[in-house]
Amino acid sequence: MSGSDSGLEQLLRDLVAIPSPNPPGDSRAIAAYVADWLAAIGATTELLHPPEKCEADSVVAVVGDGKPPVIVLHAHLDTVPVAADEAVRWSSDPFTPAVRDGRLYGKGSVDDKAPLAAMMAAVAKLAPSDRALCGTVVLVAAAEEETGGRLGTRWLVEAGHLPHADFIVVGEQTNTAA
Amino acid sequence: MIPREDAEAVRRELEAVVAGVDVAPATTEIGDFLFSSWFDSTLDTALGREFVDAVATFKDPGPVGYLPGSDAKHLMTVARGDMVIFGPGSYEVAHAVDEYVELAALEECEAILSMFLEQALVAPAKGDQV
């Protein structure tokens, strides 16, 4: 399957085009996009934020009835910010995705919107309601990773929003090796 | 932290590094930062083997190291099985000017995850009861 005919490349373009720099860590726009996209493919989706930072929205989406095995796919929504002197050194606008020579350029393209897009697309393949699953997949799109995760993933765990998991994939850059 | 490290040793090492850097007239202060224990994930479970098999369908499955921090440290308390860090591209371009991902790597990542989910959640898991 190619990115162009699966919509995977377009999905990543859409994610890169929604700025989510942290600081300041306002993830509401990208979280809303991800939540709407996942709801549209049939996932049970929640937007969640800690009481001390209402703009730090994370997404928890579930496909399946909660029975084990529970597989958690985790990626983060936020990116590092574009530094004051950084934008002029980019070959193109950091928030306008550009494809050159088989590479998609943009702030957050690899960290962490590529694994997020891949996870969303993989969950979408699993989601059709006529398929009986023998387990559950939970996709977590978390805020606040770039500033330590205290108000993102750590809060999600401590507030009881994430289930115990039999297998967890944390989406970061390993050149697709395990 | 990695195996055999401890929090106080890391802090002492950091303090030594900071003390050796002259930033005058500025001053430095080391605040609180998060430590987490190391997490041992052998992938020697039914799901772990299925994940490695899915990766191996496309490439050498590794393992490879991952040096930067991640949210994995926060997920340790909900992990009752394996946890892996996995994704396309290199962290060396992650925070850089002209950050990019190879589209082929993006597609490969999606294909691996799809194969793993299909094997784990649609076809019954083989081997260990999970």
Chai-1 contact restraints between the chains, C-beta under 6 A:
chainA,res_idxA,chainB,res_idxB,connection_type,confidence,min_distance_angstrom,max_distance_angstrom,comment,restraint_id
A,G3,B,L103,contact,1.0,0.0,6.0,A-B,restraint_1
A,G3,B,E107,contact,1.0,0.0,6.0,A-B,restraint_2
A,L8,B,E110,contact,1.0,0.0,6.0,A-B,restraint_3
A,P69,B,V130,contact,1.0,0.0,6.0,A-B,restraint_4
A,V80,B,H95,contact,1.0,0.0,6.0,A-B,restraint_5
A,R89,B,V97,contact,1.0,0.0,6.0,A-B,restraint_6
A,W90,B,V97,contact,1.0,0.0,6.0,A-B,restraint_7
A,W90,B,D98,contact,1.0,0.0,6.0,A-B,restraint_8
A,S91,B,D98,contact,1.0,0.0,6.0,A-B,restraint_9
A,G102,B,L103,contact,1.0,0.0,6.0,A-B,restraint_10
A,R103,B,Y100,contact,1.0,0.0,6.0,A-B,restraint_11
A,R103,B,E102,contact,1.0,0.0,6.0,A-B,restraint_12
A,L104,B,V101,contact,1.0,0.0,6.0,A-B,restraint_13
A,L104,B,L103,contact,1.0,0.0,6.0,A-B,restraint_14
A,Y105,B,D98,contact,1.0,0.0,6.0,A-B,restraint_15
A,Y105,B,Y100,contact,1.0,0.0,6.0,A-B,restraint_16
A,S109,B,E99,contact,1.0,0.0,6.0,A-B,restraint_17
A,S109,B,Y100,contact,1.0,0.0,6.0,A-B,restraint_18
A,S109,B,V101,contact,1.0,0.0,6.0,A-B,restraint_19
A,V110,B,G89,contact,1.0,0.0,6.0,A-B,restraint_20
A,V110,B,A94,contact,1.0,0.0,6.0,A-B,restraint_21
A,V110,B,E99,contact,1.0,0.0,6.0,A-B,restraint_22
A,V110,B,V101,contact,1.0,0.0,6.0,A-B,restraint_23
A,D111,B,A94,contact,1.0,0.0,6.0,A-B,restraint_24
A,A114,B,P88,contact,1.0,0.0,6.0,A-B,restraint_25
A,A114,B,V101,contact,1.0,0.0,6.0,A-B,restraint_26
A,A114,B,L106,contact,1.0,0.0,6.0,A-B,restraint_27
A,P115,B,G87,contact,1.0,0.0,6.0,A-B,restraint_28
A,A118,B,C109,contact,1.0,0.0,6.0,A-B,restraint_29
A,A118,B,E110,contact,1.0,0.0,6.0,A-B,restraint_30
A,A118,B,L113,contact,1.0,0.0,6.0,A-B,restraint_31
A,A121,B,E110,contact,1.0,0.0,6.0,A-B,restraint_32
A,A122,B,E110,contact,1.0,0.0,6.0,A-B,restraint_33
A,A122,B,L113,contact,1.0,0.0,6.0,A-B,restraint_34
A,A122,B,S114,contact,1.0,0.0,6.0,A-B,restraint_35
A,A122,B,L117,contact,1.0,0.0,6.0,A-B,restraint_36
A,K125,B,S114,contact,1.0,0.0,6.0,A-B,restraint_37
A,L126,B,L117,contact,1.0,0.0,6.0,A-B,restraint_38
A,L133,B,L121,contact,1.0,0.0,6.0,A-B,restraint_39
A,C134,B,P124,contact,1.0,0.0,6.0,A-B,restraint_40
A,G135,B,L121,contact,1.0,0.0,6.0,A-B,restraint_41
A,E145,B,D71,contact,1.0,0.0,6.0,A-B,restraint_42
A,G149,B,D71,contact,1.0,0.0,6.0,A-B,restraint_43
A,G149,B,H74,contact,1.0,0.0,6.0,A-B,restraint_44
A,T153,B,D71,contact,1.0,0.0,6.0,A-B,restraint_45
A,T153,B,H74,contact,1.0,0.0,6.0,A-B,restraint_46
A,R154,B,H74,contact,1.0,0.0,6.0,A-B,restraint_47
A,V157,B,H74,contact,1.0,0.0,6.0,A-B,restraint_48
A,V157,B,T77,contact,1.0,0.0,6.0,A-B,restraint_49
A,V157,B,V78,contact,1.0,0.0,6.0,A-B,restraint_50
A,L162,B,V78,contact,1.0,0.0,6.0,A-B,restraint_51
A,H164,B,V78,contact,1.0,0.0,6.0,A-B,restraint_52
A,H164,B,R80,contact,1.0,0.0,6.0,A-B,restraint_53
A,A165,B,V78,contact,1.0,0.0,6.0,A-B,restraint_54
A,A165,B,A79,contact,1.0,0.0,6.0,A-B,restraint_55
A,D166,B,L47,contact,1.0,0.0,6.0,A-B,restraint_56
A,D166,B,G81,contact,1.0,0.0,6.0,A-B,restraint_57
A,D166,B,V130,contact,1.0,0.0,6.0,A-B,restraint_58
A,F167,B,L47,contact,1.0,0.0,6.0,A-B,restraint_59
A,F167,B,G81,contact,1.0,0.0,6.0,A-B,restraint_60
A,F167,B,D82,contact,1.0,0.0,6.0,A-B,restraint_61
A,I168,B,L75,contact,1.0,0.0,6.0,A-B,restraint_62
A,I168,B,A79,contact,1.0,0.0,6.0,A-B,restraint_63
A,I168,B,M83,contact,1.0,0.0,6.0,A-B,restraint_64
A,V169,B,V84,contact,1.0,0.0,6.0,A-B,restraint_65
A,V169,B,F86,contact,1.0,0.0,6.0,A-B,restraint_66
A,V170,B,S70,contact,1.0,0.0,6.0,A-B,restraint_67
A,V170,B,A72,contact,1.0,0.0,6.0,A-B,restraint_68
A,V170,B,I85,contact,1.0,0.0,6.0,A-B,restraint_69
A,G171,B,G87,contact,1.0,0.0,6.0,A-B,restraint_70
A,E172,B,S70,contact,1.0,0.0,6.0,A-B,restraint_71
A,E172,B,I85,contact,1.0,0.0,6.0,A-B,restraint_72
A,E172,B,G87,contact,1.0,0.0,6.0,A-B,restraint_73
A,Q173,B,G87,contact,1.0,0.0,6.0,A-B,restraint_74
A,Q173,B,G89,contact,1.0,0.0,6.0,A-B,restraint_75
A,Q173,B,S90,contact,1.0,0.0,6.0,A-B,restraint_76
A,Q173,B,Y91,contact,1.0,0.0,6.0,A-B,restraint_77
A,Q173,B,A94,contact,1.0,0.0,6.0,A-B,restraint_78
A,T174,B,V64,contact,1.0,0.0,6.0,A-B,restraint_79
A,T174,B,Y66,contact,1.0,0.0,6.0,A-B,restraint_80
A,T174,B,I85,contact,1.0,0.0,6.0,A-B,restraint_81
A,T174,B,F86,contact,1.0,0.0,6.0,A-B,restraint_82
A,T174,B,G87,contact,1.0,0.0,6.0,A-B,restraint_83
A,N175,B,S90,contact,1.0,0.0,6.0,A-B,restraint_84
A,T176,B,P88,contact,1.0,0.0,6.0,A-B,restraint_85
A,T176,B,A105,contact,1.0,0.0,6.0,A-B,restraint_86
A,T176,B,E108,contact,1.0,0.0,6.0,A-B,restraint_87
A,T176,B,C109,contact,1.0,0.0,6.0,A-B,restraint_88
A,A177,B,G62,contact,1.0,0.0,6.0,A-B,restraint_89
A,A177,B,V64,contact,1.0,0.0,6.0,A-B,restraint_90
A,A178,B,V55,contact,1.0,0.0,6.0,A-B,restraint_91
A,A178,B,P61,contact,1.0,0.0,6.0,A-B,restraint_92
A,A178,B,G62,contact,1.0,0.0,6.0,A-B,restraint_93
A,A178,B,P63,contact,1.0,0.0,6.0,A-B,restraint_94
A,A178,B,V84,contact,1.0,0.0,6.0,A-B,restraint_95
A,A178,B,F86,contact,1.0,0.0,6.0,A-B,restraint_96
